Amino acid sequence: MAKLIYLNGPDEGTEILLNDSISLGKSREGSLKKNLKLESVTSYIISFDASISQTHCIIQKLGESEYQLNDNESTNGTFLNGQKTENAILRDTDFIRIGKTVFQFRTGE
């Protein structure tokens, strides 16, 4: 099963399992600005990083083991392996940075 692993901050080492699509941000009340067709979205709140937008980005499940990272018109941008991105297909061991928070994407394969 795919997952995100916190690489820094107070939750370092914590794993977030990706069963479906997930939004990452400071609030459950944030809105999706991208026109994404999502069957279900789970919100994951990152309250300790002030540089993260309300709904900063979405990791969209496309298929059995395929995920796409989508920036949600965030103020400070979404970075994949050090490069700013609007959207990109995720690969095993990719690094995602939103604000000051860094995750590693793992497919579990």
Secondary structure as GFF3:
##gff-version 3
##sequence-region A 1 109
A	DSSP	beta_strand	3	6	.	.	.	ID=ss1
A	DSSP	beta_strand	15	17	.	.	.	ID=ss2
A	DSSP	beta_strand	21	25	.	.	.	ID=ss3
A	DSSP	beta_strand	41	45	.	.	.	ID=ss4
A	DSSP	beta_strand	57	61	.	.	.	ID=ss5
A	DSSP	beta_strand	67	71	.	.	.	ID=ss6
A	DSSP	beta_strand	78	80	.	.	.	ID=ss7
A	DSSP	beta_strand	83	85	.	.	.	ID=ss8
A	DSSP	beta_strand	87	89	.	.	.	ID=ss9
A	DSSP	beta_strand	95	98	.	.	.	ID=ss10
A	DSSP	beta_strand	101	106	.	.	.	ID=ss11
###
